[in-house]
Amino acid sequence: MRDMNSKGPGMADSVGSLFESLLAIMERLRGEGGCPWDREQIRESLKPYLIEEAYEALEALEGGQPEAMVEELGDLLFQIVFHVEIGRERGEFTMTDLLQGLSQKMVRRHPHVFGDRTVGSAKEA
C-alpha cells in the first residue's frame, strides 16, 4: 500500500514527481549557492560512500525493519542520483538516459515476459 502522506487520500505526490523533486534537490545542492561539500565532490571522492551505502542497505534488508530499509535504500539511491548529476554536469548522460537504458535492458532480458517466449521455471528464465 502506498503512503498517502499528509495530503489526504488520492492527493499523494506521484512517484514521478517525487523523483523529479529529488533530481532538483541534487541539482540545487551542486549548483551555485548550494552545499560546499556536495559541490566539491567528484566520482573518485564519492566511491567510498557508494560502497558504504550499499553495505548499509544490505544490513537493513537483513534486519528486516521497513523503516531502516526505506532510509538505507534511499541513501543508496541518492548516491546513484549524485553520480548521475555529475554525468549530467559533464554532458555525458542524464537520468533519462540511465532510465531508458535500464528499461530497455530489462525488457530485452525478459522476452518471456515482454515478448513471445515462454519459460516453465525460474531456471529456464
C-alpha positions in Angstrom: 0.0 0.0 0.0 1.4 3.4 -0.9 1.8 6.1 1.6 -0.8 8.8 1.1 1.2 11.2 3.3 -0.5 14.3 4.9 -2.3 15.5 1.7 -5.2 13.0 2.2 -6.5 10.1 0.1 -5.7 10.4 -3.6 -3.5 13.5 -3.1 -0.1 11.9 -2.6 2.7 13.0 -4.8 3.3 10.6 -7.7 6.5 8.6 -7.8 7.5 10.6 -10.9 7.0 14.0 -9.3 8.9 12.8 -6.2 11.7 11.6 -8.3 11.8 14.9 -10.2 12.0 16.7 -6.9 14.9 14.5 -5.8 16.8 15.4 -9.0 16.1 19.1 -8.4 17.4 18.8 -4.8 20.6 17.2 -6.1 21.0 19.9 -8.8 20.5 22.6 -6.2 23.0 21.0 -3.8 25.6 21.0 -6.6 24.6 24.4 -8.1 25.7 27.9 -7.3 24.7 28.7 -3.8 24.4 25.1 -3.0 26.3 23.0 -0.4 30.1 23.5 -0.5 30.7 19.8 0.4 28.4 18.5 -2.3 29.8 20.9 -4.9 33.4 19.7 -4.4 32.6 16.0 -4.8 33.9 14.1 -7.8 33.3 10.5 -8.8 36.5 9.4 -7.0 35.6 11.1 -3.7 32.1 9.5 -3.8 33.3 5.9 -4.3 33.6 5.1 -0.6 30.1 6.4 0.1 28.6 4.3 -2.7 30.1 1.2 -1.2 29.2 2.2 2.4 25.6 2.9 1.5 25.3 -0.4 -0.4 26.6 -2.3 2.7 24.2 -0.3 5.0 21.3 -1.2 2.6 22.2 -4.9 2.8 22.3 -4.7 6.6 18.9 -3.0 6.7 17.5 -5.7 4.4 18.9 -8.4 6.6 17.5 -6.7 9.7 14.0 -6.8 8.2 12.9 -3.4 9.6 11.0 -1.5 7.0 11.9 1.9 8.4 15.6 1.1 8.2 15.2 -0.3 4.6 13.5 2.9 3.5 16.3 5.0 4.9 19.2 3.0 3.7 17.8 2.2 0.2 17.1 5.9 0.0 20.7 6.7 0.8 21.9 4.3 -1.8 19.5 5.8 -4.4 20.8 9.2 -3.5 24.4 8.1 -4.3 23.2 7.0 -7.7 21.5 10.3 -8.2 24.7 12.1 -7.2 26.7 10.2 -9.8 24.1 10.8 -12.5 24.2 14.6 -11.7 28.0 14.6 -12.2 27.4 12.8 -15.5 24.8 15.4 -16.5 27.1 18.3 -15.5 29.8 16.9 -17.7 27.4 16.4 -20.6 28.0 12.6 -20.5 24.5 11.3 -19.7 21.3 12.2 -17.9 18.9 10.4 -15.6 16.6 10.0 -18.7 19.5 8.2 -20.4 20.0 5.9 -17.4 16.3 5.1 -17.0 15.8 4.5 -20.7 18.8 2.2 -20.9 17.8 0.3 -17.8 14.2 -0.2 -19.0 15.3 -1.4 -22.4 17.8 -3.8 -20.8 15.1 -5.3 -18.5 12.7 -5.7 -21.4 15.4 -7.3 -23.6 16.5 -9.7 -20.8 12.9 -10.8 -20.2 11.5 -12.0 -23.6 9.4 -14.5 -21.6 7.5 -11.6 -20.0 7.6 -8.8 -22.7 7.9 -11.0 -25.8 6.5 -14.2 -27.2 9.0 -16.6 -25.5 7.7 -18.9 -22.8 9.6 -20.5 -19.9 8.5 -23.1 -17.4 10.7 -22.3 -14.4 13.0 -19.7 -12.9 16.0 -21.8 -14.1 14.8 -21.6 -17.7 14.3 -17.8 -17.4 
